[in-house]
Amino acid sequence: MTYDRPLSHAPAGPPGAAWEWRREAACAGEDPELFFPLVERERDPQVMRARAVCRCCPVLLACRLWAIRHGEDAGIWGATTAAQRRAIRRALLVER
C-alpha cells in the first residue's frame, strides 16, 4: 500500500469528499512511523503518543471510520489499534 507521507499516514487516493478529512488531520507533518508501532500494546509508549495526537484531531472520527470501512489492519487510526478496529468490525457484522 502506498502512503501519502507528507500529508498524513492515510493512504493516497483520488480527490473527493471521501478523502477530504486528510487535509485537517492532526497527524499531518508527524512522522508516519509513530502511527505504525512494531507491537500495538495499549500501554506501549509509542501507541500512547500516537493516540494522543489522534485525540486532539478534528477529524478523528472520519479517520477511524475510514480505517474500519477499508479494513486497515495495521497502525493507529482515529485513536484505535488494529485489534480494536477488528473488534468493531466483528460487532458490526453481528448487528447485521
C-alpha positions, 0 to 999 in steps of 0.5 A: 500500500502506498502512503501519502507521507507528507500529508498524513499516514492515510493512504493516497487516493483520488480527490473527493469528499471521501478523502477530504478529512486528510487535509485537517488531520492532526497527524499531518507533518508527524512522522508516519512511523509513530502511527505504525508501532512494531507491537500495538500494546495499549500501554506501549509508549509509542501507541500512547503518543500516537493516540494522543495526537489522534485525540486532539484531531478534528477529524478523528472520527472520519479517520477511524471510520475510514480505517474500519470501512477499508479494513486497515489492519495495521497502525493507529487510526482515529485513536484505535489499534488494529485489534480494536478496529477488528473488534468493531468490525466483528460487532458490526457484522453481528448487528447485521 
